């Protein structure tokens, strides 16, 4: 952590290190430990949990319950504790597991046309959190892994997925509009807008699609040149929708989705 980091970030990192140390939760073969989630991204509130990922060479034994994963080893141990009025959740990954996750989104796979996205939600969240975390231990490991992610096709896989979902939702909206199923058309157009925004943010390496509650914060932080926050929020809240003519809003929204999709580089 750089000494030029904002005081709030330094305080969060210090709190995380103190908790891990006091609870004896740092394995002897640790590669890195980092704060993740809303605390790391500066979006937390007084009731937010502290989420920490710990990466070690070998699997942590006797850590209690964990998350079953399609990896080797096939479990990610989880520790949950409470201190200072906060809930603390520690996930224990091995360095090898993380490499296996990155292998699933390699540039080679994408280049040969294997566009089927194979990460599950936990694995996708892992990569997003590596890219947005605050290192507690092993800043060099975090820096190296971020470079690995940038060299992979993670961004391309995500953008392709989001724009594919957007196109399907847009087609549904237009079909529903033609059938005069106006309420369904509005919802489908709104969904197409969200997928398009996700694809736009992912193209800028602003990840976090699986946690939709933070979409507005991601738009504000990324500040895409082709989408002002005011325009996004107007579409998100359907501010300009005329209840007497919802079809107009659907058509305008789908037009925006398609025009924006054409500007996104995969």
N, C-alpha and C positions, 0 to 999 in steps of 0.2 A: 504494500500500500504506500503510495507516494505521500510525502509530507505535504504536498500541495492539495491533497484530497480535501473536500469540504469537511468541516468539523463533524457534521452529522454522520458522514460515512465512516470517519475514523472512530467515532464513538460506537457505531454498530459493529465494526470489526473488532474493536477492543472487547465489547460485550460478548461477542461470539467466541473469541479466544478464551476469555475468562470462564465461560460456561463449559467449553470443551475440556479445559484444563482441570477445573474444579471437580468435574464429574468423571475424570479419568477416561475420556472418550476418544483420545487420540491414539491410534494404533502405532506400534513402534516402526512399522514399514510405511508410514504415511507418505503419499506423494503430494497431496494438496488437500486443503479444506477451504470451503468458500461459502459465504452467505448468498442466498438466492431469494427469488420472489420479490414481493413488493418492498421489503426492507432494502434489498440491494438496488432496486430501480428507483428508489426515492418516492415511492407511492404509498408508503405504509401509513397507518393510523394507530392511535394508542392501543387498539385491540389486536393488531396484526401479530401473527405467529412469527417466530424466527425459524426459518428453514435453512439448514446447513447440509451440504454434501461433503462427505469425506471420501477421498480416493486413496487406496492403498495398493500395494503390490499383490497381497493375498487376500482371500476372503476372511472377513472378521468372523470368528467362531463364537458360538454361545452368545449371540447378540439378541436372541429372542425372535419374535415374529419378523417376517419380511415379505417382500413382494416377489412373487414368482415371475420369472422372465424367460423369454426364449433365447437364453444366452448360456455361456459356460464360464463360471458357475451359474446355476439357474435361479439364484435368489439374490435380492438386494435387501440386506438386513436394515431394519428401521428401529431407532430408539426414540421414544417420546418421553419428554420430561417437562416439569414446570418449575420455573424460578423467576423471581422478581415480577410476579404477576403476568408472566408470559408463558405461552406454550412453545416448547422447543421440539422440533422434529429433525432428527439426524438420519440421513440416508447414507449407507455405506456401499460404495461402488468399488470394484477393482479397476485398475488401469486397463487390464485386458478386456473387461466387459465393455468399457467405453470405446476401445478400439474396434470391437465387434459391431457396436452400434454405428460407428463411422463407416465401417466397411459396407454397411447396407445402403449407404447413400454415396458411394464412390463415384467419381467422375467417369470411370470406366463403365460402370453399370448404366449411367445415364446416356453416355455416348453411343452405346450399342443398342439403344432403344428399349432398355428395360425400365420403362417409365412407371411401372407399378410401384407405388410407394409402400415400403415394407415396415416402416417404423410404427410401433404402437404408441399410444398416448404418453406412456411413461418415458419411453426413449426420446420422443420428440421434445418433451419437457426438459429432459436432461440436457440436450444440446442447447435449447434456448437459454437454460440457466447457466451453462458454461459461458455463453456469449454475453451474459448480462450480470454476472456475479461480482461480488467483492471478495477478493482473495484474503483469507486469513493466514493460511500457510501455503507455500508453494506457488508464488506469483508467476515464477518462470514456467511451471507446468501449465498453468492457466493460459498464459500467453502462447505457449506452443500448441495447445489444444485448439485455441481460437484460430490459429493459423491453419491447423488441420481442417477445421470446419470450413474455412474460406476456400481451401483448395479442393474440398469435396463438392459434390453436386447437391448439397442440402438445400441451398437457396433455389436451385433450378427445380428440384423435386417439389418444393413447397409452392412455388409460383405456378408451376404447371397444374398442380392439384387445385389450388384456389381458383384459378381462371377456368379450369374445367367445370368446377362446381358452379361458378358464376354463369357460365354459358348455359348449363342445364337449367338453372333457376330462371334465367331470362327467357329461354324457350318455353318453359312452363307458364311464365307470366303472360307471354303473348298468346299462348293457346287458351289460357283461362280468360283472357280479355276478349278473345274472339267468341268464346262461348258465353260471354256476359256473366261469368263468375267473377265479379269485380272484387269482392273481398279477398278471395284466394289469389287473384292477380296482384293485388297490393302486397300481400304477404310474400309472394314469390319474388316480386321486384325488389322488395326490401332485403330479402335473402341474397339476391343477386348482387345488390349494392354492397352488402357486408363482405361477401366473398371477393368482390373486386377490390375493396379497400384492403382486405387481408393480403391479396396478391400484390398490391401496390406496396404495402409496408414490407412484405417479405422480399420484394425486389430490392429494397433499400437496406436489407439485413436487419430490419426491425421485427424481431420474431416474438411469438407469443400468441399465435392464433388459437391454441387450445384453451386459453383463459380469456374468453370473450369479454368478460367484465372490464378488462383493461383496454379494449379497443380504442376508446376515446383518448386515453392517456398516451397510447402508442402513436396515434395520429398527431397529437399535440407535440410529442417529443420528436418525431421524425420530420414533421413539417414538410410533407411532399410538395414539390414545386407545382404539381398539377392538381393539388387538392388543398384548399385552405381549410382550416379547422371550422370556420363558420359554414362553409359549404357542406362539409362532412356532417356537422351536427344538424344542419337543416334537413338533410336526407335521413339521418339516423332517427330523428324525432318526427319525420314526415310533416314538418312544419307547413310546407306549401301544398299539402294535399287538400283538395276541394272535395268535401263529402258529396257534393252534387255531381262531381265529374272526376271520380278517382282514376278513370282511364287516362286522363291527361298526365297525372303524376306518374303512373306506371310507364307510359311511353317515354316521358322525359328521363325517368330514372334508368330505364333500359338503354336509352340512347347514350346517357353518360357512361354507363357500364361498358358498352361496346367501344366507345371512343377512347376511354381510359385504358381498356385492355390492349388496344392497338399501340399504346405508348409505352407499355411495360416491356422491358427487355428480359427475356428468359436466358 
